[in-house]
Amino acid sequence: MSPDLKLATIYVMPLGGRDTDIVLAALDRNKKFLRGEVARRVNLKFAPDIRFRVDDRFDEAERIEKLLRTPAVQRDLAPDSDKDQ
């Protein structure tokens, strides 16, 4: 939500992560209906305008996970055997 509550950004990711363009287009086509449903269910003076964006946090999490599995990072995370002796 924007600070003035007039714009709501909704992040979506279709199951399986495929056909994001098709899903976003369908949501945009039905934006008026969805905004009406929000207006009926949320107690605000004005219903916020809605925009849809692809949620790319899953891709970012996967990138970080791969990075953490690299040999260089694993070496840095491994307990130092010299300190034990």
N, C-alpha and C positions, 0 to 999 in steps of 0.2 A: 504494500500500500504506500502511496505517496504520503508525505506529511499532511497534506490537506484532505486526504481520503477521497480524492476524485479520480484516482487512477490505481487500478489493481493489476499487477503483473503476475500471471499464473504460469509457473514452470511445469511443463508436462514432458513425460517420456512414455511413448507407447510400449506395451509389453513386447519384449524382445528387442526393443530399440530400432525397429525397422519402420519404414513408411512414415517418418516424422513429418515430411512435407504434406502428405495426404491428410494426416491427423490435424496438423495446424490449419490447413485450408478448411477442413470440416468444422473445426472449432470457430474459426473466423466467420464462416457462413452462418453459424448459429449463435453468434455473439449477442445479438439482440434478445433472443429468447433467454440465454443464460443470464444476461444482465437483469432481465425482468424477474427471473427466479431469485437472484441475489437480492433485488429490491424488496421482494415479498418477504424474505426470510431474515433480512438484516435490518436492524433498527437504526437507519441513518437518514439524514435529511435528504440526501441525494444518493442514488445508486452510482457506484464508481464505474468509470469506463474500464473495460476489460481488454487486456492485451495478453496474447499467449506467446511464450518463448519455449524453445527446446531446453530441457534441463540437461546440461552437459556435465553435471557433477559426477555421474557414474564414470564417464570417460576420464575425468581428472583423477578420480580415486584409483582407477585401474593403472593410470600412468604412474602414480605415486607408489602403488603396490609393486609394479615392475621395477621401479627405481630402487626400492628397499631390498629387492631380491638380488641386485647386482653384486658380483663378488667384492667390489671395492667397499660397498656399504656393509656387506656381511662381515668383512674383515674388520671394519671400524666398530661394529657392534659386538664382535666376539669378545669374550672375557680375555684379558691379557694374561697369558700363562707365565710370563716373567715376574709379575707382581706376586704370584702365589709362592714363589721360591725364595 
